[in-house]
Amino acid sequence: MNERLEALLEKREKFASLIQDPELVKNQNKYRDTMKEFSQLDEVYIANNEVVDLSSQLSDAKALLQGERDPEMRELAKEEVRGLESRLRETQERLKFLLIPRDPMDEKNIIMEIRAGAGGDEAALFAADLFRMYSRFAETKGWKFEVMSSNETELGGIKEIIFSVNGNNVYENLRYESGVHRVQRVPETENSGRIHTSTVTVAVLPEADETEINIKPEDLRIDVMRAGGPGGQCVNTTDSAVRIIHLPTGITVHCQDEKSQIKNKAKAMRILRARIYDAEVEKSAAKRAAARKNQVGSGDRSERIRTYNFPQNRITDHRINLTLYKLDMVIQGEVMELFDALKMSAREEMLHATAS
């Protein structure tokens, strides 16, 4: 860890000089990437400085404690030592996590798919709640949010919705949302007050660009048709809906939200590319984790990851045994505490893996 710390601090010094170069600003893409990397290196620099400063303060406080004879002053000195020791431990832990090599996937944009599972109309209504939760969270982060395909019910629920999220470190924050989300609540249509249990499945796919996934035209079957709405009625008089089948994998994507066939095809290709890329990522991850699963879950779509209990205002993430009694706030998009806990758990597992 010390060698890595020294290497990162050296790199940070080089970047500190580099960002002062007027020539760098002329290339906006390179400037943006350089500033992003400098910001990450600066986090390590700041945390290390805090560790050095707190260590010095702690050493001075211990020296004062050793020489102090007045009982009242000794008690104050002991309290200061305990406080400094606590702050030093926390900062050292934060520095350890910052030294863990970042997953390059963390910076990727994503395509998220939400589908109603067991529970009929109530599952579709909860799918709509989850969609609003993620969209509100995206707004607070300043991320760009685009619906690519949706299938709504007459009651305002969502059978299926596919949308993209673009911004800084999107995948890092949302990657652990893949899996089965279970809701327990009394539906508005339930007169007896009986609690129903329904499920919704979420898939988070890192978005791939054309250079990462090469799709051959001959591997595609593209069908065009008229778009349909709720109940099966036709909502378009032209053949604007597009269905693309990737023949080697059998992956099928259908898009009809746009009135333009060209736009629907472009969205369908983005979704297809993300699904193929995700399948390849999962295959590689399965090989790496053959002997050991990640603490925060395998990302398996069938894994029940979380329960939302509305009567008790309780949300429980089963992978890290975390329970919060603030479901009303979480469902409104205040999910950072939950996401931070998941990221922390994953980092602890990674730290443990690198140490063993």
N, C-alpha and C positions, 0 to 999 in steps of 0.2 A: 504493500500500500504506500509506503514512504517513497519508493522509486516512482510510482505512478503520480504521486502528489508533486514531486520535484519536476517531473516531465511536464505536467499540466501547468505548473507555475511558470516554467520556462516558456512554454508555448503561449501563455497569456501575455508575457512581456513582449514577445515578438508581434502578437496581434495588436497590442497597445500602440506599438510603433506603426504597424501597417495601416490602422484605421485613420492615422493622421495624414496619410499620403493623399494629396489632392487628386491624383490619377485614379485612385480607387473609386471615387464618387462618380466618375464618368461612366463606369460600368455598373448600372443600378442592380443587376442580378447578383453580380459578384459582391458588391457592397452590402446588399441585404444578407447574403449568406455569411459573409465575414462578420458582420455585426451580430448575427444570431449566435455564431460560434463563440465570439468574444464574450457575449452576455453569459453563456454557459460557463466559460472559463473564469469569468469574473465572480461567479457564484462561489467557485472553489477558492479563489483568492480571498474573498471577503470572509468566508467561513474559516479559513486557515488563520487569517489575521485575528479573528475573534478568539480562536483557540489559543494563539500565542499571547494575546492581551489578557485573557482570563487566567491563563496559567501563571503569568507574572503577578497579577493581582492576588491570586490564591497564595502564591509563595510569600508575598509581602504580608498578607493577612495572617498566615501561619507563624511568620517570624514575630509579628506583633503579639500574637497570642502567647507565644513561648515566653516573651519578656514581660507580659502584663501580670501584675500582682493584685490589683484591685478586683474583687469578686464581681462587681457589677460590670466593669469594663471587660473582664474576661468573658462574661456571658454574652455581651454584645459582640465581642470578637469571634466567639464560637458560632454565633448566629450568622455572622458575615461569612465565615469559612464554609458553613453548610450551604448557604445560598450560592456562593461562588462554585462550590463543588458540583451542585446540581446543574447550574448553568453551563459549566464546562463539559459535563457528561452529555447534556443535550446537544451542545454545539459539536462535540466530537462525533456523536452519532450522525448528525446532519452531514458533517464532512465526509464520513465513511460512505454514506449513501451517494453523495455527489461524486465520489471517486469510482463508483460502479460504472463501467462503460455503458453509455446510453444505447438503447435499441434504436437503430436508424428508422425503424418502422414507426416510432412514436410521433414523428413529424408528419406522417402521411395524413392526407384527407381521407374521409371514409364515405362509404355508402351503407346506410343502415336500413334494415328491413324489419318491420314489425307486423306480425300476423296473429290474429285472434285464434286461440286454441279451443280447449274444452270450455263450454259454458254458454254457447250460443250468443244471444244479443248482449248479455252482460260481459262476455269476453271481448266483444267488439267495442263496447263502451269503454272498457278498461284499456284496450289498445289505443283508443283516442286519447285517453288520459296520459298514457305513457308518451305518446307523440307530442302532446302539449308540454309535458315535463322536459323532454329533451330539447324542444324548440325554444322554450323559455331559458333554459340553461345556455343554449347556443347564443341567444341574444345577449346575455350577461357577459359572455366571453368575446363578443364582437365577431362571431363566426358567421360566414355566409351559409345560408340554409336554403335548399332547393328541393321541392317535391318533384319526384321523377315519375311516379306511378301511384295511383291510389284507387281503392275500391271501398266506397262508403256504404253504410246501411241507411235505411229510411229513418231510423231512430237517432242518427247522428254518430253512430259508432263507426269503426273502421275494421273491415275484414282483413285488409292488407294495405300497407303503405310502404313505399320505397323512397328514400330521400338521401341527398348528399349533404355533407357538412364539410366546409372548407375553412381553414384557418390555422393558427399556430397550435401545434401539439394536440390536434384533435384526436388522433388515434390513441395517444398516451392517456387521455382522460376517459375515452369511451370504450376502449378495447375490452374491458371486463364486463360489458353489458350483455354479451352474447349468452343466451341460455333461456330457460323457462322462468317467467315471472308469474308468481301465483298471487291472486287477490282474494281476500275474504271480506265480504261486506254484504249488506242488505240491499238488493237492487231496488230501484225506484218503483219498479212494477210489482214488487213483492208486498202483498197486503198483510201477510201473517207475521212479518218481521223476521223471517228465517234468514240466517246468514248463508249465502251461496259462496262456493269456491270455484273460481274460474282461472284459466291460464292464458298467457300470451307468450309467444316466442319471439325473441329478438335476435337478429344476426347483425354483427358489425364486420363489414368487409373493408380492409384497407384498399384504397383506390389505386389502381395501377395505370401508368401511362402506356402509350403505344410502344415505347422502347423496351418496356419490361415484359410485356406479353404480346407475342407475335401471333395474330390470328389469321390464318390463311383463308382467303375468300372461298376456296373450294371446300372448306370445312364447315361452311354455314349454309343453312336452309332458311331463307327469308320469305315469310308469308305476309301479305297485306290483306286487311279486311276492314269492315266498318266498325267503328267503336261502339261499344254497348254500355248502357248505364244500369242503375239499380233495377232489379226486376227483369232484366234482359232486354229492355227497350233500346232501340237504336237511337244514339244521340248525335250521329253524324251521317251526312248523306254521301260522303266521299270515303274512299278506302284509305283512311289515315292511320288506323291502328296497325302496329307492326309486331310480328312474332318472329323471333330469331332462335333457331335451334343450332347449338354447337354439336355437330355430328360425332366427333371423337369422344366427348364426355357426356352427351345427352342433356347438357344444361340448356334450359329453355327460358327465354325472357320475353315478356309481353308488355308493350307500352302503348297507351292510347290516350293519355291525358292531353297531349297537344293536338291542335287541329291540323298541323302540318305533318305529313308522313316523314319528311326529312328529319324534323326535330325528334319525332318519336323513335326513328331509327338510330339517331345519334345517342339518345338517352339509353336505348336498349343496348347499344354497343358498350357504353360505359358500364352498365350493370353487368353485362356478360363478362367484360374484361375483369371486373372486380371479383366476380364469382370464381372465374378460372384461377386468378391470382391467389385468392383466398384458399382454394382447394390445394394449390401447390404449397402455400405457406403451412397449411395444416398438415400436409404430408411430411414436410421437413421437420415440423415441430414434433410430430408423433415419433419420428425416428430418434430425435434428440432426447425425448422424454420417455422412451420405452421402459426405462428402469425406474422412473420417478416422475410423478405428476407435479405440476406447479401448485403451490399452496392455494392460490386463488381460483383454481379450477382449470379444467382442460379446454374450456371454450366449446365443449360439445353442446350442440343445439338442444339436446335432450336433457341436459343437466339442469335440475331445478336450482336456481341460484339465489332467489329472493322471494320473501313473502311480504305482502302489503296487507296488514290487518287494520281495516278502517275503524271498526268499533272500539279498538284499543289504541288507536292512533299510533300503531306500532309498525315499524319496518325492520325486517331481519334479513341480513345477508348470511346465508348458511355456509358459505365458503370460508369466511373469516370469523364466524360466530359473533357478529356485531349486531346489536339491537339498539335502535333509536326510537324514542317516543316523540317523534316530530314528523309523522307521516304527512300531516297537513301542510307542512312547510316544504318537505321533499317533493311532493307531487306538484307543487307550484314552481319547481325548478331549482330549489335551494339544495343541491345535491353535492356540493363541493366537499363537505365533511365525509360523506360516504365514499366518494371517489378518491379522496386523499387517503382514506384508510385502506382501500383496495390497492392503491399504488404503493403505499408503505409496506403492506404485507408482501407484495410481489418483490419489492426491493430487498426486504429482509430475507426472503427465500433465495434470492440471487446472491446476496452477500454470504449467506450460509453455504451456498453451492460453490462459490469462488474460494471460500476459506477451507472447504473440506477436500 
